Amino acid sequence: MATLLEVKELRTEFHTQDGVVHAVNGVSFTLDEGETLGLVGESGCGKSVSMLSVMRLIPMPPGKIVSGQVLFQGRDLLRVDDEEIRSVRGNKIAMVFQDPMTSLNPVLTINTQISEALELHQGMTKEQARKRSIELLQMVGIPEAERRVDDYPHQFSGGMRQRAMIAMALSCSPQLLIADEPTTALDVTIQAQIIDIVKRLKRELGMAVVWITHDLGVIAGIADRINVMYAGFIVESAHVKEIFANPLHPYTLGLLGSIPRLDAALKSKLTPIEGLPPDLIALPKGCPFYDRCHYRTERCENENPPLELGAVRHSVACWNWQDVRKLRKH
């Protein structure tokens, strides 16, 4: 399968009064056509900033994409001009944000907001765009779409607003959909419906998906591969089944230990990851997970491990991943 997106050594910083925040620190990954990639990690680890950098949506200032390449279909999006990147955004790459109430314009109808991209990128007339907007709302499961298309965002429930955002993102049949924690603010049943909608539309449209989340339970049912992020670094990358069956990084192990499992013993307790993430203004010279790690050695304090193959198609940034695997199996 052909590579759709290749990110190489992406670095993004934010210049604040307190100092330079190193939000993304040399992130590299690839995404194939039709593949779903999960970006997983706790809040502030650089998941959203990485993908906003790919879209060139980082506010500058205070933000700055310092270095790297974002090759989309072989073209570096960090080097194209503003007009060209606007032709890509919303057309070939679309993004669904976490909070639809702040992403949708409260004074414009749903029809106006979906039609805008159709008229701009597809050259449709207002009548054609309206018809397509209704079809898109029906596609994402909004009842009475012909009537509801003229409603304002406040007239939709949270789940319906998120569906409208998905409809808007899919309006131009993008090759890549970036979903930034789209189910976080929704209850469990609506979460499941949104996930099912994205999975179904991915199959029907053949698009690739990057799903950003802190919830490994959500990503287990939707992703093909997972990149685990911590302090702006990718610390582990593998197929979704491999991550759950054979985690090699202590942080991934901690994430898996802190979520409830149906197959766990009744008396087994959740094990939180103790401590706090490092200060991104003053990153340690060694492994960023050093202070919270049970497998740390002196080398970890002084040298930050690169992301390298630890097993077949399984990369990990840890000096002691073999010890992690041995101890975990005992």
N, C-alpha and C positions, 0 to 999 in steps of 0.2 A: 504493500500500500504506500502511496506517495506521501511525502512529508508536506504538511500544509503550513505549519508554523515552526520556526526554529529560533529560539532565544539563546543568545550567546553572551555570557559574562555581563549581564545587565546590572548596573549599579545606579541607585537613585537615592538622593539625599534631600534633606529639608534644613534650611538655614533658619535657626531660631535665635531668640535672645540668649538662651542658655548654651547654645553651641550647635554644631552640625549633627543632625540625627541621621545615622546611617541606616536607612529603612530597608534597602535591598542591596545585598552585598555579593555581587558576582553570580547571579542566578543564571543557570543554563538548563534548557530542556527542549525536547521536540514534541510535536503533536502531529499525528498522522490524520489524513482525511477520514472522516467518519468516526474518529476515536473520541472517547470521553476520558478526560484527565481530571482527577481530583486534586485540588490544592488544599492541604489540611494543616492545621496548626492553631494554637491559641491566639487570642486577640493581640494585635500589635506585632505579629511575626513577619509581616510583609506580603501576605497573600494578595490583598486587594491592591496595594501599591504596585506590586509586580504587574498585574494585569492592566491597571490604569496607565502604567508606563508603556505597556504594549500598545494601548489605544492612544497614547500621547494626550492623556487627560489630566496629567499632573499639573496643578496650578503653579505657574512659574512667574515670579517668586511666590512663596518661599521654596518650592520644590525645584529640583534640578536632576534631569537624567544625565548622570556624569559620564557614563561610557556604556559600551555594549552594542549589540546588533539585535534587531527584531526582524527576521526574514520571514515575510508572509508571501507564499508562492514565489520565493526567490528574491523578493524586493524588500529592501531595508526600510521599514516604516519610520525609523528614526532619522533618515536622511532625505525623505521626500518633502516637498513644500506643503504649505498649509492647505492649499486647494486640493492637492492629491490625497492628503490624509482625510480630509472631509468627505471625499468620494468613497473612501474605504469604510469609515465609521458609519454604522447604521445600515450599510449596504452589503459589504462583504463580511464585516465583523460587527456583531451587535452585542449589547450588554444589558443584562437585567440586574437592577440594583436591589440592595437589601430592603430599603423602605420605600414602597411605591407611593406613599402619600407625599414624600418630599421629592420624589422623582417626577411625578406627574404635575403639570401646571394646573393649579386649582381653579383658574378662571377660564380655561378652555375645555370644550367638550372632548370626550374620548375620541369621537370621530375626527375632530380637528387635529388632535395630536398624532393619531395613527396616519391620517391622510398626508400630513406634512412630509414624511419620509417617502411616501409613494409618489407624490407629485415631484419632489426634488430629485429622487434617484431613478424612478421608473418612468418619469415623464407623463404620468396619468393626468387626466382631467379631474375636476372636483367630483363629478358624477361617478367616474370609474373608480376613483380612490374611495369614495363612500361605499360603493358596492363591495370593493375588496376589504374594507374595514369590517363590514358586517360578516363577510365570509371568515375573516380571521378571528373575530369574537366567537363565532360558532365553532371554529376549529378548537379553540381553547376551552370550550364548554360553558360559555356564558348564555343563560337562557334568554329568550326574547331579544336576540341580538339586534334585530331591526329597530326595536324601540329603545333599547338601552344604549345604542351607539351615540345618541344625542345627549346622554346624561353627563353630568360633571363628576369628577373623581370622588367628591364627598358623598355622592349618592350610591357609590359602590361599597360593598364590604371589603375588609382587608384582603380576603382571598380573591375576590373579584378584581380588585385593583391590581393584584399581582398577576392575575391571568391577562388583564388588559396590557400590562407591561410586557408580558411574554408575546402577546399578539403584536404589539408595536415592534418588538425586537425582531420578530419573524416576518414582518411585513415585506421585506425585500428578499426573502429566502437567502439569508446569509450562509456563508460556508463555515463560519465559526460563531458560536454563541457562547458568551462569557456570562455565567450566572453567579453573581456575588451574594452568597448566602440568601437566596430568594425565599427560603421557607422559615427563616429565623423567627419572625414575629407572628407566625401563624400557628394555630392549634394543630394537633397531631393528624387529625383526619384530613384537614385542608393541606397540610404538608404532603401527605401521601398522594393526594390528588394532583398537586403541582408537579411532583416527581414523575408520576405516571404520564402527565401531559408532555413533559419534556422528553421522556423516554420514547413515547409514541411518535412525537413530531421529529425527533432525531432519526428514527427508523424511516419515517415517510419522506423526509427531506434530504436524508443522507449527510447531514451537517456534523461537524465536530463540535464538542462541548468542553469547556473548562468550567468545572463546578467548584467554587470556592466555599469552604465550610470549616467549622471547628468540630463538626459532629461526624465522627467516624461511622456511627450507625446509619446516617443518611447516605454517606458516600459508598458504603458496602453494596448497596443495591443499585447503584447507577454508574459507577466508574469502571473503566477497563484498567487504568493504571492510576497510581497515587504518588504524588510528590509531597513529602512531609517537610514543612518549613519551620524553622526556629531562628529567631533573631536576625531575620533577613537572609538566611542561608537555606538551601535545600539540604537536609541532613539524611534523607533516605528516599529512594525512588524504586518502585517495583510494581509488578502486576498486583491488582487488588487482592487476589486470593493469597499471593505470596506474602504480602504485608501482614495479613491477619494470621496466617499459619506460621510464618517464620520471620518475625520482626528482628532486625539486627541492630538498630540504634536504641540506646537506653531511653531516649525521649519518646520514640514510637511505642516502646514497651510500656512507658508510663501512661501514654494516651489510651492504649488498649486496656490497661489496668484500671482506668478511672471511668470506664463506661459499663453500665449494667449489661449482663449477658444472660440470655434465657437458658443456655446450656451449662451455666455455672452452678456449683453446689448451693443449696439454700442458705447455708450459714456463711458463705464466702462474702468478704467485705470488699467494697471498692477501695482502691489504694490511690489516694491523691498524689500528685507530684509536688513534693515539698519545695519551698523556696519560691523565688521570683525570677522572671527573665532578666537578663543583663540590661544595663543602661545602654541604649543605642547611641547615646552621645559619647560614651566612653567604653567602647567594646573591648573586652579582654583580648590579649594577644593570642591566647590559646583557644581551646574549644569553648564556644559560648555556653554550652550546657554544663561546663565543669562544676560549678558550685552546687548543682542539683543532682549530680550523677553519682550512683552507687558503684560504678565500675571505673572511676577515674584513677589515673596514675600521674606521676610527675610530668610525663611527656604531654599529657592532655592540658596541663596548666600553661605550658610554654609554646606548644605548636597546635595550630588549628588544622585538623585533618581535612584533606580534600575529599570531594565526592568521587569515590572509586568503586569499581566492581567488587562486591563481596561474595557474590554468587552469580549464577547464570542470570543475566538480565535483571540483576538486583544490585543497585548501587547504594553505598552507605558512606557517610562521613564520620568515621569513628576509628580510633586507633585500636580499640579493644573489642571490635565486633565479634571476633571468634570466641572471646571469653563470654560475651553476652549470650551467644548461641549455646555454648557448652553449659553454662550455669542455668540457663532457662530450661534446658532439657532434663535437668536433674530434679 
